[in-house]
Amino acid sequence: MTENNGKRQHGEEYDETYDVVVVGGGAAGLSAALVLGRSRRRTLVVDAGEPRNAPAAHMQGFLSRDGMSPAEFLAVGREEIARYGVALVRDRAVDAVRGGDGGFGVVLAGGRTVHARHLVVATGLKDELPAVPGLAERFGRDVLHCPYCHGWEVRDRAFGVLATSPLSVHQALIVTQWSKDVTLFLHEVAEADVSDDDLRRLAAAGVRVVPGRVAELVVEDDRLTGVRLAGETSSAEGGFHAREVLFTAPRALPRTDLLVRLGAELRETPFGAYPVIDERGLTTVPGLWAAGNASGFAEQVINAASRGYRAGTAINGELLFADLDAAVARDSAAHV
């Protein structure tokens, strides 16, 4: 582990210096930090404490951790990185600048500025939910977004799918693997925007298609019982549609502010703008890495942890060879 605690780095003032600063204490950030700590790298994790999966009582699909609560998973991860000397601070990184040495100065909301030779951004994304009364309160319970995360737990119930774009047709078709009673509420999607091919697929899968906007969720005894369409009352024919589970696709808001500030190139996707990275997670800015949902929309917990691990191993190699090359250059200069 590099033992450089000085406050001055190439003429710039810092409170501490690290080999690596990891911004984000979720699965990706903790995984990267674990690898780096085990590699004897002086590492700091900056965690604002806003995990995307906080509303969920359990996480599924992570081999050996299936059913564990997200909070317990993160607590175990924090204990593991501490064993290897990784520091963790509860704070928010509000700015980052490129240092004169090619490293990074990371400004924390608490007032500290720390130096990093390499910077990992694992800040994830934020889910912006459809503005339907009652929906946000049920999110992670009986309002869900990922059938691979929760489909088994709600299997064979009456499903609804709240469409937020034509891509919601895909979601409606996928969830038929867990229930054969599925209704697609077009909500924000016009009937004309659903292709003929998709209509045939929906019919073949037995998915009912209901046009019109959903006005509210109906909840009784703390459980979802159905949805009501706009302009319809409880007495109107078809006004109430009984459903036990509602799937929807939130709008993803990538937390890429630090990447943008540092000049990382972004690529547009149907789910937002994400950084251009290589297979290891390196962005177009040398020394700047992205992992987890800060690097892509579809990174489940197990995938995010894998991304963090891969970035951690790559960073250790980059640091090692940079130091060796610098030593060779100094030795060569000394013998000139």
C-alpha positions, 0 to 999 in steps of 0.5 A, a space after each residue: 500500500 502506498 504510504 503517501 499521506 502528504 497534503 501537497 501533490 505537485 504544488 496542489 493542496 490536498 487534505 489526503 492523497 490516495 492511489 484510488 478514490 472510489 465515488 459510490 459505495 454500492 456493489 460496484 464501488 465496494 467490489 472495486 475497493 475490495 480488490 484494490 485493498 487486497 492489492 495493497 493500494 491506498 483507497 478511499 470510498 466516498 459513499 453518499 448513502 443513496 443506493 438505488 435498490 434501497 426500496 427493495 426488501 430483498 435482492 435476488 439472482 446474486 449467487 450465494 446471496 439470493 434473498 439477502 436484503 440490500 442493506 445487509 449486503 452493503 453492510 457486509 461489503 463495508 466490513 470486508 473492505 475495512 479488513 484491508 485498510 480501505 477507508 470509507 467516508 459518508 460524504 458526497 463528491 460535489 466536484 472533481 478536477 484534473 490535477 497537474 500530475 494527471 491525477 484528480 482532485 475530488 472535492 467533498 461536500 464536507 469540505 475536504 479535498 482529496 487527491 487520487 491517482 485514479 478515480 472510479 465513478 460508481 455513482 449509479 443512477 436514479 429512477 424517475 417514476 411515472 407521476 401516478 398517484 400512489 405509485 412511488 409509495 408502492 415501488 419495490 413492494 408490489 410496483 416493480 421494474 425488474 422481473 428478474 429481480 422480483 418475478 419469482 416472488 410474485 409469480 402467477 399473480 395478476 400483473 399489470 404493466 404501465 407503459 412509459 414508452 413503446 419499449 414497455 411492450 417488451 417488458 409486458 412480453 417478458 413478464 409473461 414468463 412469470 404470469 399468464 394473467 398480464 394486462 398492458 396499460 398503454 398510459 403514455 403510449 398512443 395505440 398507433 405507436 404500437 407496431 403490428 408485429 408487437 400487437 401480434 406478439 402481445 396477442 400470441 402471449 395472451 396479453 390484454 392491451 388497455 388504452 388510456 391513461 392510468 389515473 391512480 393506483 387502488 390500495 386496500 389493506 396495504 396491498 395493491 388491488 388494481 388501477 383506475 383509468 383517467 375519466 373513469 369512476 368506480 361505477 363506470 364499466 371497465 373503470 377499475 382494473 383489478 391487478 395485484 402487481 404492477 410493473 413499470 420502467 422508470 426513467 433512468 437518470 444516470 449520475 454522471 456529473 463527475 464524469 461530465 465535469 472531467 470531460 469523459 465522452 458520453 454515448 446516447 442510449 434509449 435509457 440515457 447518456 452513459 460514458 464510453 468505456 473499454 472492456 475494463 471500465 476505463 473512460 476516454 479520460 486517462 485514469 478515470 473509470 466508470 462501474 456499475 449503473 454509472 456505466 450502463 443501465 442494465 447492470 444488476 447487482 451481480 453485474 455491477 460487482 463484476 464491473 467493479 472487480 474488473 476495474 479494480 484489477 485493471 487499475 492496480 496493473 495500471 498503477 504498477 506499470 506506471 511506477 515501474 516505467 517511472 523508475 526505469 526513466 529515473 534510472 536511465 536519466 541518472 546514468 546519462 
